[in-house]
Amino acid sequence: LVGRAAERERLLACVDRAAGRVGSSIVVLEGEAGIGKSRLVGEVLAGAAASGVLSLVGTGDAIESNTPYHAWRPILARLVAGGDVPV
């Protein structure tokens, strides 16, 4: 991951805090198309999974910009479904 070391470390620090049950984080990652957001998120999610940290992901979509709570739907669905969601 070229040029994103600082961002990667900052996000992985959030994962470490969550893994240690020291806190939780909500991260909003936004930027222009093609700057490596998906790659960065993929690495951080892999680190979270390796640490046993539950990650809930929502994404925006220009086509769905008028749909209320579009980005939150997969997050809420996973929380309602239960399963591996810690209490």
C-alpha positions as CSV (number, residue, x, y, z in Angstrom):
1,L,0.0,0.0,0.0
2,V,2.0,3.0,-1.3
3,G,1.5,6.4,0.3
4,R,-1.0,5.4,2.8
5,A,1.1,4.2,5.7
6,A,0.0,6.9,8.1
7,E,-3.7,6.3,7.4
8,R,-3.2,2.6,7.6
9,E,-1.5,2.9,11.0
10,R,-4.1,5.2,12.3
11,L,-6.9,2.9,11.3
12,L,-5.1,-0.2,12.7
13,A,-4.7,1.7,16.0
14,C,-8.5,1.9,16.2
15,V,-8.7,-1.9,15.6
16,D,-6.1,-2.5,18.4
17,R,-8.2,-0.4,20.8
18,A,-11.3,-2.3,19.9
19,A,-9.5,-5.6,20.2
20,G,-8.4,-4.7,23.7
21,R,-11.9,-3.6,24.6
22,V,-10.5,-0.2,25.3
23,G,-13.0,1.5,23.0
24,S,-14.7,1.5,19.7
25,S,-14.5,3.6,16.6
26,I,-16.6,4.9,13.8
27,V,-14.5,5.7,10.7
28,V,-15.7,7.6,7.7
29,L,-13.4,7.3,4.8
30,E,-14.1,9.4,1.8
31,G,-12.2,10.7,-1.2
32,E,-11.9,10.9,-4.9
33,A,-12.3,7.8,-7.0
34,G,-9.1,5.8,-7.6
35,I,-7.1,7.0,-4.6
36,G,-7.0,3.6,-2.9
37,K,-9.9,3.7,-0.4
38,S,-11.0,0.2,-1.1
39,R,-7.5,-1.2,-0.8
40,L,-6.9,0.6,2.5
41,V,-10.3,-0.6,3.9
42,G,-9.5,-4.2,2.7
43,E,-6.2,-4.2,4.7
44,V,-7.8,-2.8,7.8
45,L,-10.7,-5.2,7.7
46,A,-8.3,-8.1,7.3
47,G,-6.4,-6.8,10.4
48,A,-9.7,-6.5,12.3
49,A,-10.8,-10.0,11.4
50,A,-7.4,-11.4,12.5
51,S,-7.8,-9.6,15.8
52,G,-11.3,-10.9,16.3
53,V,-12.8,-7.4,16.0
54,L,-16.3,-7.2,14.5
55,S,-16.4,-4.8,11.6
56,L,-19.6,-3.4,10.2
57,V,-19.3,-1.7,6.8
58,G,-21.7,0.6,5.0
59,T,-21.0,2.3,1.6
60,G,-22.4,5.2,-0.3
61,D,-23.6,5.0,-3.8
62,A,-24.4,8.0,-6.0
63,I,-27.4,6.2,-7.6
64,E,-28.9,5.6,-4.1
65,S,-28.2,9.1,-2.8
66,N,-31.9,9.7,-2.4
67,T,-32.6,6.4,-0.6
68,P,-32.8,7.1,3.1
69,Y,-30.2,5.3,5.2
70,H,-28.8,3.5,2.2
71,A,-25.3,3.2,3.6
72,W,-26.6,2.1,7.0
73,R,-28.9,-0.8,5.7
74,P,-26.2,-3.5,5.7
75,I,-25.0,-2.4,9.1
76,L,-28.4,-2.4,10.7
77,A,-29.3,-5.7,9.0
78,R,-26.2,-7.4,10.5
79,L,-26.9,-6.0,14.0
80,V,-30.6,-7.1,13.9
81,A,-29.6,-10.6,12.6
82,G,-27.5,-11.0,15.7
83,G,-25.1,-14.0,15.7
84,D,-21.6,-12.9,16.3
85,V,-22.4,-9.4,17.4
86,P,-21.1,-8.8,20.9
87,V,-23.4,-7.3,23.5
